Amino acid sequence: MKAPPDWSEDQLKAELNKAIALFRQERTEEPLEAYIGFFEDYQGAIEELLETSVDLAQIDSTIEDILNNKKMQEAFRYLAGPPISLDDLKVLCETSSFSKKQRQFNPDIGRNALRVIKDVLDRRRFPWVTEKREPTETEKTAAIIASAALIANSRTGTWRRNQGQKAQEALVRQGLIDRRFLEVKRRKVGAVVEAPSAGYFCPESLLGTTRADFLVGLWDKRVMAIECKVSNSSVNSYKRLNHEAAGKSAAWLGKFGTEGVVPVAVLSGVYNLNNLIEAQSRGLTLFWAHDLDQLLDWIESTKG
């Protein structure tokens, strides 16, 4: 069986530099419409939250109304300094959901959420709350703008990652189709024989106990498990590559062995070179979205 490529440090560095250059180009050419759209949406949500709660003076009696409105619920988390993520707030409130049904089942959820946010309220943005007075128009306007900007920045970052991930997945899918691979339905694969046959591939599917973005039936009867990864910073790259993708790679190799599976990550964006080297050393084969032919050519070479 043909061994997957093992890139030298110089090769990884050269491809990384290309990926970073493309990342910079995309960021400088990216329009502001997404950020502006999020800003306007959440400026309205913050204004509605303040109006509903009478500038937070009556937030205790209006917390259920706030949590019943999806955008106000998100704005509510951003009253904290720093903002609290939805997952963190769930843990702190000992709940799996803030849905109306869940809160009717457990009335303490709303009270717990209120307690958490009040304990970490951003006193710089909302000074009038701790000083127990009404806000000035200047304070209120500044708080609305600052809060909307915080939410818009976070939502834009998520939007960028999702857009990048979708674009990369579409690129891989089309590349396989262009090489005459046929797409089949997603599935659960507990053994290699349950994976797509040679010349076929399926989208996001369960391989063993973890999901792969694509499963590809190689010509030598192995299965290639592809993870599409987009990173916007070298710090973030550790989570995307080493924790997520390389972690899955180790699990797949442990279950199926090198004669059963070829774990692959298709990368775009910004990565730390040492993280690339480490991920490769753990059995994860690296390819780049900006040169997908390297991946497709290697797949073809397994016909050998």
C-alpha positions in Angstrom: 0.0 0.0 0.0 1.2 3.5 -0.9 2.3 5.5 2.1 0.7 9.0 2.4 3.1 11.9 1.9 5.3 13.0 4.8 6.2 16.6 4.2 9.5 18.1 5.3 9.6 21.2 7.5 10.6 23.3 4.5 7.7 22.0 2.4 5.2 22.7 5.2 6.6 26.2 5.7 6.3 27.0 2.0 2.7 25.8 1.8 1.9 27.6 5.0 3.2 30.9 3.6 1.0 30.5 0.6 -2.0 29.8 2.8 -1.3 32.9 5.0 -0.9 35.1 1.9 -4.3 33.9 0.6 -5.8 34.5 4.0 -4.5 38.1 4.1 -5.9 38.7 0.6 -9.3 37.4 1.5 -9.4 39.5 4.7 -8.5 42.8 2.9 -10.9 42.2 0.1 -13.7 41.0 2.4 -16.7 43.4 2.4 -18.0 45.0 5.6 -21.6 44.1 4.8 -21.6 41.1 7.2 -20.3 43.1 10.2 -22.6 46.0 9.5 -25.6 43.7 9.2 -24.8 42.0 12.5 -24.1 45.4 14.1 -27.5 46.8 13.1 -29.4 43.6 14.1 -27.9 43.6 17.6 -28.0 47.3 18.1 -31.8 46.8 17.8 -31.6 43.8 20.2 -29.7 45.8 22.8 -32.1 48.7 22.5 -35.1 46.4 22.9 -33.5 44.7 25.9 -32.9 48.1 27.6 -36.4 49.2 26.8 -38.0 46.0 28.1 -36.0 46.1 31.3 -36.3 49.8 31.8 -32.6 50.4 31.4 -31.9 47.2 33.4 -33.7 48.6 36.5 -36.5 46.0 36.1 -34.5 43.2 34.6 -35.6 40.9 37.5 -39.2 41.1 36.5 -38.6 40.9 32.8 -36.0 38.2 32.6 -38.5 35.7 31.1 -39.5 38.1 28.4 -35.8 38.6 27.5 -35.1 34.9 27.4 -38.1 34.3 25.2 -36.6 36.5 22.5 -33.7 34.8 20.7 -31.8 38.0 19.9 -32.5 39.6 23.3 -31.3 36.4 24.9 -28.0 36.6 23.1 -27.7 40.4 23.9 -28.4 39.4 27.6 -25.2 37.3 27.7 -23.2 40.3 26.4 -24.2 42.4 29.4 -21.3 40.6 31.2 -17.8 41.8 31.1 -16.3 39.9 29.4 -19.3 38.3 27.6 -20.3 34.8 28.6 -20.6 32.2 26.0 -23.9 30.2 25.7 -22.1 27.0 26.7 -20.5 28.5 29.7 -23.8 30.1 30.8 -25.5 26.7 30.5 -22.9 25.1 32.8 -23.2 27.9 35.3 -27.0 27.6 35.3 -26.9 23.8 35.4 -29.1 23.4 32.4 -28.8 22.0 28.9 -31.1 24.6 27.3 -32.7 28.0 27.8 -35.8 27.1 25.8 -39.2 28.2 27.0 -40.2 24.6 27.6 -37.1 23.9 29.7 -37.6 27.0 31.7 -41.3 26.1 32.4 -40.1 22.7 33.6 -37.4 24.3 35.8 -38.3 27.9 36.8 -34.8 28.3 38.5 -33.1 28.5 35.1 -34.1 32.2 34.5 -33.3 33.2 38.1 -29.9 31.5 37.9 -29.1 33.1 34.6 -30.0 36.5 36.0 -27.8 35.9 39.1 -24.8 35.0 36.9 -25.1 38.0 34.7 -25.7 40.4 37.5 -22.6 39.1 39.3 -20.4 39.9 36.3 -22.2 42.9 34.8 -19.8 45.1 32.9 -19.7 48.2 35.1 -17.8 50.3 32.6 -20.6 49.9 30.0 -23.5 50.1 32.5 -22.2 52.3 35.3 -25.7 53.5 36.2 -26.8 50.0 37.4 -24.2 49.7 40.2 -24.6 53.4 41.1 -28.4 52.9 41.3 -29.5 55.8 39.1 -30.9 56.4 35.6 -28.4 56.5 32.7 -27.6 59.7 30.9 -28.4 59.7 27.2 -24.7 59.7 26.5 -24.1 56.6 28.7 -27.0 54.8 27.2 -25.9 55.5 23.6 -22.3 54.4 24.4 -23.4 51.2 26.0 -25.6 50.3 23.1 -22.9 50.9 20.5 -20.2 49.1 22.5 -22.5 46.1 23.1 -23.6 45.9 19.5 -19.9 46.1 18.4 -19.0 43.2 20.7 -21.7 41.0 19.4 -21.1 41.9 15.8 -17.4 41.2 16.1 -18.1 37.7 17.6 -20.8 36.9 15.0 -18.7 38.0 12.1 -15.9 35.7 13.3 -18.3 32.8 13.5 -19.7 33.7 10.1 -16.2 33.8 8.5 -15.3 30.4 9.9 -18.6 28.8 8.7 -18.3 30.4 5.3 -14.7 29.2 5.0 -15.6 25.7 6.2 -18.5 25.5 3.7 -16.4 26.8 0.8 -13.6 24.3 1.6 -16.0 21.3 1.9 -17.6 22.4 -1.5 -14.1 22.5 -3.0 -13.2 19.0 -1.8 -16.6 17.6 -2.9 -16.3 19.1 -6.4 -12.7 17.9 -6.7 -13.7 14.3 -6.0 -16.6 14.5 -8.5 -14.2 16.0 -11.1 -12.0 12.9 -10.6 -15.1 10.7 -11.3 -15.7 9.7 -7.8 -19.4 9.0 -7.1 -21.2 10.4 -4.0 -23.2 8.1 -1.8 -25.3 8.6 1.3 -23.7 9.4 4.7 -23.4 6.5 7.0 -22.1 5.0 10.2 -18.9 3.0 9.7 -17.9 0.5 12.4 -15.6 -1.5 10.1 -13.7 -0.6 7.0 -16.0 -2.9 4.8 -18.9 -0.5 5.7 -17.1 2.5 4.3 -17.7 3.6 0.7 -16.2 1.3 -1.9 -13.3 2.3 -4.1 -14.3 5.2 -6.4 -17.1 6.3 -4.0 -17.3 8.9 -1.3 -19.8 10.1 1.3 -20.2 13.4 3.1 -20.0 13.8 6.9 -20.2 10.4 8.4 -19.4 8.6 11.6 -16.2 6.6 11.5 -15.8 4.6 14.6 -16.9 7.0 17.3 -16.0 10.3 15.7 -17.2 12.1 12.6 -15.2 12.8 9.4 -16.2 15.5 6.9 -15.7 13.0 4.1 -15.1 9.3 3.8 -13.4 8.3 0.5 -13.0 4.7 -0.8 -9.4 4.5 -2.0 -8.4 2.2 -4.8 -6.4 0.0 -2.5 -9.4 -0.7 -0.3 -8.4 1.6 2.5 -10.8 4.5 3.5 -9.6 8.1 3.6 -11.1 10.2 6.4 -11.0 13.8 5.5 -11.3 16.7 7.9 -11.7 20.2 6.5 -10.0 22.8 8.8 -10.0 26.6 8.5 -8.0 28.6 11.1 -7.9 32.4 11.4 -4.8 32.5 13.8 -1.8 30.5 14.8 -3.1 30.3 18.3 -6.5 29.1 17.1 -4.8 26.5 14.9 -3.9 24.3 17.8 -7.5 23.7 18.7 -8.6 23.2 15.0 -5.7 21.0 14.0 -4.0 19.3 16.9 -6.9 18.9 19.3 -9.7 18.2 16.8 -8.2 16.7 13.6 -5.1 15.0 15.1 -7.2 13.7 18.0 -9.6 12.1 15.6 -6.7 10.8 13.5 -5.2 9.0 16.6 -8.6 7.4 17.4 -9.1 6.2 13.8 -5.6 4.8 13.5 -6.0 3.1 16.9 -9.2 1.4 15.8 -8.6 0.7 12.1 -4.8 0.8 11.7 -2.7 2.2 8.9 -3.9 -0.6 6.6 -7.5 0.4 7.1 -7.6 4.2 7.2 -5.7 7.2 6.0 -6.6 10.3 8.1 -6.3 13.6 6.2 -6.7 17.2 7.0 -7.3 19.8 4.2 -6.1 23.1 5.5 -6.6 26.8 4.8 -5.8 29.9 6.8 -3.2 30.6 9.4 -1.4 27.9 11.3 1.6 27.5 13.6 4.4 25.6 11.9 5.2 23.6 15.0 1.6 22.6 15.2 1.7 21.3 11.6 4.8 19.3 12.4 3.3 17.8 15.5 0.0 16.9 13.8 1.9 15.1 11.0 4.0 13.2 13.5 0.7 11.9 15.0 -0.3 10.2 11.8 -2.4 13.0 10.3 -1.6 13.6 6.6 -1.8 17.3 5.6 -3.0 18.8 2.3 -3.9 22.4 1.4 -7.1 23.8 0.0 -5.1 26.1 -2.3 -3.5 23.1 -4.0 -6.1 20.4 -3.8 -4.6 18.6 -6.8 -1.9 17.2 -4.5 -4.6 15.4 -2.5 -6.6 14.2 -5.6 -3.4 13.1 -7.4 -2.4 11.1 -4.3 -5.8 9.4 -4.2 -5.4 8.5 -7.9 -1.9 7.0 -7.1 -3.5 4.4 -4.8 -4.6 2.6 -8.0 -0.9 1.5 -8.3 
